[in-house]
Amino acid sequence: RDEEGKALDGEFIVANRRAAAFADLPIEVMLGSRVMSVFPRLRESGLWDTYVRVAETHEPTEFVAPYRAKGDMRYFDISVGPLADGFMVTFADVTNRKRAEDEARQKQLEFAAANEALRAEIERRQELEQELSWLATRDPLTGILNRRALTDGLEKALALAGRYGHPLALIALDLDHFKRVNDHFGHAGGDAVLTAAVN
């Protein structure tokens, strides 16, 4: 501890073979060694502060943490419990599980993105189909139903009227002397008259 009582380092008093293998030391060498000399990255990783907090509060904790070991980033499921004036750490390497979870999460994100792209494509195609349907059934100048759509609509209306015995009415409008308008004012004038008559 420093002059203010803050824990700066510790000493191994118990270690099993797995801990010694992880430290790459024989158990006999590990026991009595300073914690920071064996695991110098504990402080910078933030793990040391967590361990000390458990020792001071006597409240155990569990978490998964990354730790660079032998040049490779590994993930450990760590349990820390108070032990006299110190703490006891047990850990399990869960790197493979963590990588599998990360991969599954990435696949879910990719799947969600693919679903969104598919939804957008379906929506785009539906809009195109609606536009094509409109173009196929409407007069491009006035926007009213064209002859094909009128014929189809009349056939359906006649079938429904016949099936249910309802009366059916049809109103037709004829513009008299329309040819004269076209001859005198040209097709642009005729178009203007047709558009005005429809609106």
Backbone as numpy.savetxt, mean C-alpha at the origin, in Angstrom:
# Nx Ny Nz CAx CAy CAz Cx Cy Cz
30.81 2.57 36.90 29.97 3.76 36.90 30.85 5.00 36.90
30.29 6.12 36.36 31.05 7.36 36.40 30.83 8.05 37.74
31.36 9.26 37.91 31.28 9.97 39.19 29.83 10.27 39.59
28.94 10.38 38.59 27.53 10.66 38.88 26.73 9.37 39.08
27.37 8.24 38.97 26.71 6.97 39.19 26.12 6.34 37.95
26.37 6.93 36.79 25.83 6.38 35.54 26.64 5.16 35.12
25.92 4.08 34.78 26.60 2.83 34.38 27.24 3.01 33.01
28.56 2.82 32.97 29.30 2.97 31.72 29.67 1.63 31.10
29.80 0.61 31.94 30.23 -0.70 31.45 29.77 -1.75 32.44
29.97 -3.00 32.10 29.61 -4.09 32.99 30.59 -5.22 32.83
30.35 -6.28 33.59 31.24 -7.43 33.55 30.39 -8.69 33.43
30.83 -9.61 32.57 30.11 -10.86 32.42 30.38 -11.74 33.63
29.29 -12.17 34.30 29.46 -13.09 35.43 28.93 -14.48 35.10
28.04 -14.56 34.07 27.52 -15.84 33.62 27.38 -15.76 32.10
27.69 -16.84 31.41 27.49 -16.90 29.96 27.37 -18.36 29.56
26.51 -18.63 28.62 26.41 -20.01 28.12 27.21 -20.13 26.82
27.24 -21.33 26.26 28.05 -21.57 25.06 27.59 -20.73 23.87
26.26 -20.57 23.75 25.74 -19.81 22.61 26.19 -18.35 22.67
26.14 -17.77 23.87 26.59 -16.38 24.04 28.08 -16.28 23.73
28.84 -17.24 24.19 30.28 -17.23 23.93 30.57 -17.39 22.44
29.81 -18.27 21.79 30.00 -18.45 20.35 29.64 -17.17 19.60
28.58 -16.49 20.04 28.20 -15.24 19.40 29.30 -14.19 19.58
29.91 -14.17 20.76 31.00 -13.23 21.03 32.30 -13.69 20.39
32.32 -14.93 19.89 33.50 -15.52 19.28 34.65 -15.62 20.29
34.27 -16.01 21.52 35.25 -16.16 22.61 34.97 -17.45 23.37
35.99 -18.07 23.96 35.72 -19.19 24.86 35.01 -18.65 26.11
34.17 -19.47 26.73 33.43 -19.02 27.91 34.39 -18.52 28.99
35.51 -19.23 29.17 36.45 -18.86 30.22 37.00 -17.45 30.02
37.19 -17.06 28.75 37.70 -15.71 28.45 36.59 -14.69 28.61
35.38 -15.07 28.21 34.25 -14.13 28.28 33.92 -13.78 29.72
33.90 -14.77 30.60 33.57 -14.52 32.01 34.62 -13.59 32.61
34.17 -12.55 33.26 35.07 -11.57 33.86 35.46 -10.46 32.90
35.16 -10.63 31.60 35.49 -9.59 30.62 34.52 -8.42 30.73
34.99 -7.25 30.29 34.13 -6.07 30.24 33.15 -6.21 29.06
31.91 -5.83 29.31 30.86 -5.94 28.28 31.24 -5.14 27.04
31.71 -3.91 27.24 32.01 -3.05 26.09 33.22 -3.52 25.29
34.11 -4.27 25.93 35.26 -4.80 25.17 34.82 -5.96 24.28
33.79 -6.69 24.71 33.29 -7.82 23.92 32.27 -7.34 22.87
31.41 -6.41 23.26 30.38 -5.89 22.36 30.47 -4.36 22.29
31.45 -3.85 21.56 31.69 -2.40 21.54 30.55 -1.58 20.91
29.70 -2.21 20.14 28.62 -1.45 19.46 27.35 -1.34 20.31
27.35 -1.89 21.51 26.15 -1.84 22.34 25.68 -0.41 22.62
26.62 0.47 22.91 26.24 1.84 23.26 25.65 2.57 22.05
26.35 2.50 20.91 25.87 3.22 19.71 24.56 2.64 19.19
24.30 1.37 19.45 23.05 0.75 18.99 21.87 1.13 19.88
22.14 1.70 21.05 21.07 2.05 21.98 20.69 0.91 22.91
21.24 -0.27 22.69 20.90 -1.43 23.52 21.40 -1.25 24.95
22.59 -0.68 25.09 23.16 -0.52 26.43 22.23 0.31 27.32
21.70 1.40 26.80 20.80 2.24 27.59 19.56 1.47 28.02
19.05 0.62 27.14 17.89 -0.20 27.48 18.24 -1.17 28.60
19.40 -1.82 28.50 19.83 -2.77 29.52 19.98 -2.08 30.88
20.62 -0.92 30.88 20.84 -0.18 32.13 19.50 0.24 32.73
18.57 0.66 31.90 17.24 1.07 32.40 16.56 -0.10 33.11
16.68 -1.31 32.57 16.11 -2.50 33.22 16.78 -2.72 34.57
18.10 -2.57 34.63 18.83 -2.76 35.89 18.40 -1.73 36.93
18.15 -0.50 36.50 17.80 0.57 37.44 16.33 0.53 37.86
15.43 0.16 36.96 14.00 0.17 37.27 13.48 -1.19 37.73
14.27 -2.24 37.48 13.88 -3.62 37.78 12.61 -4.03 37.02
12.41 -3.41 35.83 11.28 -3.75 34.97 11.82 -4.45 33.72
11.49 -5.74 33.54 11.99 -6.47 32.37 11.37 -5.94 31.06
12.02 -6.24 29.97 11.51 -5.83 28.66 11.89 -6.85 27.60
11.13 -6.85 26.52 11.42 -7.72 25.37 11.25 -6.90 24.10
12.08 -7.17 23.10 12.01 -6.44 21.84 12.86 -7.15 20.79
12.66 -6.76 19.56 13.50 -7.25 18.46 14.38 -6.08 18.03
15.67 -6.33 17.90 16.59 -5.24 17.56 17.62 -5.71 16.53
18.04 -4.79 15.66 19.13 -5.11 14.73 20.47 -4.97 15.45
21.44 -5.76 15.03 22.78 -5.64 15.58 23.77 -6.18 14.55
24.79 -5.38 14.26 25.79 -5.81 13.28 26.76 -6.76 13.97
26.81 -7.98 13.46 27.69 -9.00 14.03 28.50 -9.64 12.92
29.78 -9.65 13.08 30.69 -10.26 12.11 30.44 -9.72 10.71
30.23 -8.41 10.62 30.07 -7.75 9.33 28.71 -7.90 8.69
27.78 -8.57 9.39 26.45 -8.81 8.82 25.39 -8.23 9.76
24.37 -7.60 9.19 23.28 -7.09 10.02 22.37 -8.25 10.37
22.24 -8.48 11.67 21.40 -9.57 12.16 20.29 -8.97 13.02
19.23 -9.73 13.24 18.12 -9.30 14.09 17.96 -10.30 15.23
17.77 -9.74 16.44 17.69 -10.59 17.62 16.43 -10.29 18.41
15.80 -11.38 18.85 14.68 -11.28 19.79 15.35 -11.27 21.16
15.25 -10.14 21.85 16.01 -9.93 23.08 15.06 -9.81 24.27
15.38 -10.53 25.34 14.67 -10.39 26.62 15.70 -9.92 27.64
15.33 -8.88 28.37 16.23 -8.33 29.39 15.49 -8.31 30.72
16.11 -8.90 31.74 15.53 -8.91 33.07 16.54 -8.43 34.10
16.06 -7.87 35.21 16.99 -7.41 36.26 17.66 -8.60 36.96
18.89 -8.41 37.38 19.63 -9.46 38.10 20.56 -8.75 39.08
20.20 -8.80 40.36 20.95 -8.10 41.42 21.15 -6.64 41.02
22.41 -6.18 40.90 22.69 -4.79 40.54 22.84 -4.64 39.03
22.59 -5.70 38.29 22.80 -5.66 36.85 21.58 -6.16 36.09
21.86 -6.87 35.04 20.79 -7.37 34.19 21.21 -8.68 33.54
20.22 -9.42 33.09 20.48 -10.67 32.38 19.83 -10.54 31.00
20.59 -10.91 29.98 20.11 -10.80 28.61 20.03 -12.19 28.01
18.88 -12.51 27.43 18.77 -13.72 26.62 18.37 -13.26 25.22
18.90 -13.95 24.23 18.60 -13.52 22.87 18.50 -14.72 21.96
17.75 -14.52 20.87 17.63 -15.54 19.82 17.77 -14.82 18.49
18.56 -15.40 17.62 18.75 -14.81 16.29 17.48 -15.08 15.47
16.78 -14.01 15.11 15.54 -14.14 14.33 15.70 -13.47 12.96
16.94 -13.42 12.48 17.21 -12.75 11.21 16.40 -13.34 10.07
16.39 -14.66 9.98 15.66 -15.31 8.88 14.17 -15.00 8.96
13.61 -15.06 10.18 12.19 -14.75 10.36 11.91 -13.29 9.99
12.80 -12.39 10.45 12.62 -10.96 10.18 12.70 -10.69 8.68
13.65 -11.31 8.02 13.77 -11.12 6.56 12.56 -11.68 5.83
12.05 -12.83 6.30 10.84 -13.41 5.69 9.64 -12.49 5.91
9.54 -11.90 7.13 8.44 -10.96 7.39 8.56 -9.72 6.52
9.78 -9.20 6.40 10.00 -8.02 5.55 9.66 -8.33 4.10
10.05 -9.52 3.66 9.76 -9.92 2.28 8.25 -10.06 2.07
7.56 -10.64 3.06 6.11 -10.79 2.96 5.44 -9.42 2.95
5.94 -8.49 3.79 5.40 -7.13 3.81 5.61 -6.44 2.47
6.80 -6.64 1.89 7.09 -6.05 0.58 6.17 -6.63 -0.50
5.94 -7.95 -0.42 5.03 -8.59 -1.37 3.62 -8.02 -1.23
3.19 -7.78 0.02 1.86 -7.21 0.25 1.77 -5.81 -0.36
2.84 -5.02 -0.20 2.85 -3.68 -0.79 2.80 -3.76 -2.31
3.57 -4.69 -2.88 3.56 -4.86 -4.33 2.19 -5.33 -4.81
1.58 -6.25 -4.04 0.25 -6.75 -4.39 -0.78 -5.63 -4.34
-0.68 -4.79 -3.29 -1.61 -3.66 -3.16 -1.42 -2.68 -4.31
-0.16 -2.43 -4.69 0.12 -1.52 -5.81 -0.41 -2.10 -7.12
-0.25 -3.42 -7.30 -0.76 -4.07 -8.51 -2.29 -4.01 -8.54
-2.92 -4.22 -7.39 -4.38 -4.12 -7.31 -4.86 -2.71 -7.65
-4.14 -1.71 -7.14 -4.51 -0.32 -7.42 -4.35 -0.02 -8.90
-3.26 -0.52 -9.50 -3.05 -0.31 -10.94 -4.15 -1.01 -11.74
-4.52 -2.21 -11.31 -5.59 -2.95 -11.99 -6.92 -2.22 -11.86
-7.22 -1.72 -10.64 -8.46 -0.96 -10.43 -8.50 0.27 -11.33
-7.35 0.99 -11.42 -7.28 2.18 -12.27 -7.47 1.80 -13.75
-6.89 0.67 -14.16 -7.04 0.23 -15.56 -8.49 -0.16 -15.86
-9.12 -0.85 -14.92 -10.54 -1.22 -15.10 -11.39 0.04 -15.21
-11.12 1.00 -14.34 -11.87 2.27 -14.37 -11.66 2.99 -15.70
-10.40 3.00 -16.16 -10.09 3.66 -17.44 -10.83 2.97 -18.59
-10.84 1.64 -18.57 -11.53 0.89 -19.63 -13.04 1.10 -19.59
-13.59 1.18 -18.36 -15.02 1.44 -18.25 -15.36 2.82 -18.82
-14.50 3.80 -18.53 -14.72 5.14 -19.08 -14.64 5.12 -20.60
-13.65 4.37 -21.13 -13.53 4.26 -22.59 -14.75 3.56 -23.19
-15.24 2.51 -22.52 -16.43 1.81 -23.02 -17.64 2.73 -23.02
-17.77 3.54 -21.94 -18.88 4.49 -21.90 -18.76 5.51 -23.02
-17.53 5.98 -23.25 -17.31 6.95 -24.32 -17.61 6.33 -25.69
-17.13 5.09 -25.90 -17.40 4.41 -27.16 -18.90 4.16 -27.35
-19.58 3.79 -26.27 -21.01 3.56 -26.34 -21.73 4.86 -26.70
-21.28 5.95 -26.08 -21.89 7.25 -26.38 -21.66 7.61 -27.84
-20.41 7.43 -28.30 -20.10 7.76 -29.69 -20.87 6.89 -30.68
-21.10 5.62 -30.31 -21.79 4.69 -31.21 -23.30 4.95 -31.27
-23.85 5.64 -30.26 -25.30 5.81 -30.20 -25.75 7.27 -30.34
-24.80 8.19 -30.50 -25.16 9.62 -30.55 -24.73 10.26 -31.87
-25.48 11.26 -32.23 -25.12 12.08 -33.37 -23.99 13.00 -32.92
-22.86 13.03 -33.65 -21.71 13.81 -33.18 -21.98 15.32 -33.14
-22.89 15.81 -33.97 -23.16 17.26 -33.99 -24.06 17.69 -32.85
-25.19 17.00 -32.67 -26.20 17.46 -31.71 -26.17 16.71 -30.39
-25.60 15.52 -30.38 -25.56 14.72 -29.16 -26.83 13.92 -28.91
-27.82 14.02 -29.81 -29.04 13.23 -29.62 -28.83 11.82 -30.15
-29.75 10.93 -29.77 -29.63 9.54 -30.22 -29.60 9.46 -31.75
-28.73 8.63 -32.28 -28.67 8.45 -33.73 -29.70 7.41 -34.17
-29.75 7.17 -35.46 -30.78 6.27 -36.03 -30.68 4.87 -35.43
-29.46 4.38 -35.29 -29.27 3.02 -34.74 -29.81 2.93 -33.31
-29.47 3.92 -32.48 -29.93 3.91 -31.09 -31.44 4.09 -31.03
-31.98 4.93 -31.90 -33.43 5.14 -31.94 -34.15 3.84 -32.31
-33.64 3.15 -33.30 -34.25 1.88 -33.73 -34.21 0.85 -32.60
-33.04 0.72 -31.95 -32.91 -0.22 -30.82 -33.86 0.16 -29.69
-33.93 1.45 -29.38 -34.81 1.91 -28.31 -36.27 1.66 -28.61
-36.67 1.90 -29.87 -38.06 1.65 -30.26 -38.41 0.18 -30.16
-37.49 -0.70 -30.59 -37.74 -2.14 -30.51 -37.96 -2.58 -29.06
-37.14 -2.06 -28.16 -37.28 -2.42 -26.74 -38.58 -1.86 -26.17
-38.90 -0.60 -26.52 -40.12 0.03 -26.01 -41.36 -0.71 -26.52
-41.35 -1.10 -27.80 -42.49 -1.85 -28.36 -42.64 -3.21 -27.68
-41.51 -3.87 -27.41 -41.56 -5.18 -26.74 -42.13 -5.04 -25.33
-41.70 -4.04 -24.59 -42.20 -3.83 -23.22 -43.68 -3.46 -23.24
-44.07 -2.56 -24.18 -45.48 -2.15 -24.27 -46.35 -3.36 -24.61
-45.86 -4.21 -25.51 -46.61 -5.41 -25.87 -46.71 -6.39 -24.72
-45.64 -6.59 -23.97 -45.62 -7.54 -22.87 -46.57 -7.12 -21.75
-46.58 -5.83 -21.40 -47.38 -5.36 -20.26 -48.69 -4.69 -20.68
-48.94 -4.58 -21.99 -50.18 -3.99 -22.46 -50.28 -2.50 -22.22
-49.15 -1.82 -22.18 -49.15 -0.37 -21.97 -49.21 0.34 -23.32
-49.84 1.51 -23.34 -49.84 2.26 -24.59 -48.46 2.87 -24.83
-48.17 3.18 -26.07 -46.87 3.74 -26.43 -47.11 4.94 -27.35
-46.38 6.02 -27.09 -46.51 7.22 -27.93 -45.16 7.54 -28.54
-45.17 8.06 -29.76 -43.94 8.44 -30.45 -44.17 9.82 -31.06
-43.27 10.73 -30.80 -43.37 12.07 -31.37 -42.21 12.25 -32.34
-42.51 12.67 -33.56 -41.48 12.91 -34.57 -41.51 14.39 -34.95
-40.36 14.96 -35.17 -40.24 16.37 -35.53 -39.54 16.45 -36.88
-40.13 17.21 -37.78 -39.53 17.38 -39.10 -39.31 18.87 -39.31
-38.12 19.24 -39.71 -37.82 20.65 -40.00 -38.13 20.92 -41.47
-39.16 21.75 -41.71 -39.57 22.07 -43.08 -38.50 22.92 -43.77
-38.34 22.66 -45.02 -37.47 23.45 -45.90 -36.02 23.51 -45.41
-35.59 22.45 -44.78 -34.22 22.44 -44.25 -33.19 22.50 -45.37
-33.51 21.91 -46.53 -32.58 21.92 -47.66 -32.28 23.36 -48.09
-33.29 24.23 -48.04 -33.09 25.63 -48.40 -32.08 26.31 -47.47
-32.16 25.96 -46.17 -31.22 26.55 -45.20 -29.80 26.16 -45.58
-29.61 24.88 -45.86 -28.28 24.40 -46.25 -27.81 25.07 -47.54
-28.73 25.17 -48.53 -28.36 25.76 -49.82 -28.02 27.24 -49.66
-28.76 27.95 -48.83 -28.57 29.40 -48.72 -27.43 29.77 -47.75
-27.36 29.07 -46.59 -26.37 29.43 -45.56 -25.20 28.44 -45.47
-25.23 27.41 -46.27 -24.17 26.40 -46.23 -24.39 25.42 -45.09
-23.50 24.41 -45.04 -23.65 23.38 -44.02 -23.46 23.92 -42.61
-22.64 24.94 -42.45 -22.44 25.53 -41.11 -23.75 26.13 -40.62
-24.48 26.79 -41.52 -25.77 27.35 -41.14 -26.77 26.25 -40.81
-26.78 25.19 -41.62 -27.66 24.06 -41.35 -27.33 23.40 -40.01
-26.04 23.27 -39.71 -25.62 22.71 -38.43 -26.13 23.56 -37.27
-26.04 24.88 -37.43 -26.50 25.79 -36.38 -27.99 25.62 -36.14
-28.78 25.48 -37.22 -30.23 25.31 -37.09 -30.54 23.98 -36.38
-29.85 22.90 -36.78 -30.07 21.59 -36.13 -29.76 21.63 -34.64
-28.62 22.24 -34.32 -28.22 22.34 -32.91 -29.24 23.14 -32.11
-29.70 24.27 -32.68 -30.70 25.11 -32.00 -32.02 24.36 -31.84
-32.41 23.57 -32.85 -33.68 22.84 -32.79 -33.63 21.77 -31.69
-32.50 21.15 -31.52 -32.36 20.09 -30.51 -32.35 20.69 -29.10
-31.67 21.82 -28.93 -31.57 22.44 -27.60 -32.85 23.16 -27.28
